[in-house]
Amino acid sequence: MNPWPMASSVFYRNPHRDEMIGSDPILKVENLTVAYRYGRAWLDAIQGVSLQIKPSQIYGLVGESGSGKTTLAKAIMGYLG
């Protein structure tokens, strides 16, 4: 008996998933560093971050408060000025 009776009706597997994972990344970041000015000094908020995400891959971004999650997301989207 299936211990998760709803799982089979909710889960969908893309038949092209394996082909898509082998393709080029849809997001690629290499050696990203973002610094903020603090008085006369510059402080690195994130330093040397690299990642890539291929089609159909799903990731979560987790970390402690102040670890740079929002800075990373805004830098990737081009929202930092």
C-alpha positions in Angstrom: 0.0 0.0 0.0 1.3 3.5 -0.9 2.0 5.4 2.3 1.5 8.7 0.4 -1.7 8.1 -1.5 -1.8 11.7 -2.9 1.8 11.6 -4.1 1.1 9.8 -7.3 -1.6 12.2 -8.3 0.5 15.3 -7.5 3.9 14.3 -8.9 4.6 15.0 -12.6 7.8 13.9 -14.3 8.8 15.8 -17.4 9.6 13.2 -20.0 12.2 15.6 -21.5 13.9 16.3 -18.1 17.1 14.3 -18.8 17.5 16.0 -22.2 17.0 19.4 -20.7 19.4 18.9 -17.8 22.2 18.1 -20.3 21.7 21.4 -22.0 23.4 24.7 -21.4 22.7 26.5 -18.1 19.9 29.1 -18.1 21.7 31.0 -15.4 25.5 31.1 -14.9 27.3 33.3 -12.4 31.1 33.2 -12.1 33.2 34.8 -9.4 30.6 37.4 -8.4 31.6 39.9 -5.7 29.4 42.8 -4.5 30.7 45.4 -2.1 28.9 48.2 -0.3 30.5 51.5 0.7 30.6 52.1 4.4 32.0 55.5 5.2 35.3 55.6 3.3 35.7 51.8 3.2 34.2 49.2 0.9 32.9 46.0 2.6 32.3 42.8 0.6 28.7 41.6 1.1 29.4 38.6 -1.1 32.7 37.4 -2.5 33.6 35.0 -5.3 30.2 33.4 -5.7 29.8 31.0 -8.7 26.8 28.9 -9.6 24.9 27.6 -12.6 21.3 26.4 -13.0 20.2 24.2 -15.9 16.7 23.9 -17.2 14.3 22.0 -14.9 16.7 22.3 -11.9 15.3 23.8 -8.8 17.3 25.4 -6.0 16.6 27.3 -2.8 18.8 30.0 -1.4 19.2 29.8 2.4 21.4 31.4 4.9 21.6 33.3 8.1 20.3 36.9 8.3 22.8 39.2 6.8 24.6 36.5 4.8 24.0 38.1 1.4 21.0 36.2 0.0 19.1 39.4 -1.1 22.3 41.0 -2.3 23.0 37.9 -4.5 19.5 37.8 -5.9 19.5 41.6 -6.7 22.9 41.4 -8.3 21.8 38.5 -10.5 18.7 40.5 -11.5 20.6 43.7 -12.1 18.8 45.7 -9.4 22.0 47.0 -7.8 23.1 50.4 -9.0 
